[in-house]
């Protein structure tokens, strides 16, 4: 597990969110693409490839919780909402 993911999981725990496999995989995906904003739809497609029965609402809710924990930044851009892993925790 890389250091960025370890930091993110520590923040999840600190904010009272459970560390689940799904949350870990969403964070890993975001960390792997942290150089740009990613559409929530693309994250949903990726997660459904790993978790067939995962709903869009579950992905969206997790991303909202990550935003409240300051793990992601959310931006409305043309075509929908986009998120980016927040790697500067200062």
Beta strands, then each sheet from edge to edge (+ up, - down):
strand 1: 38-39
strand 2: 72-77
strand 3: 80-85
sheet 1: 1+ 3- 2+
end
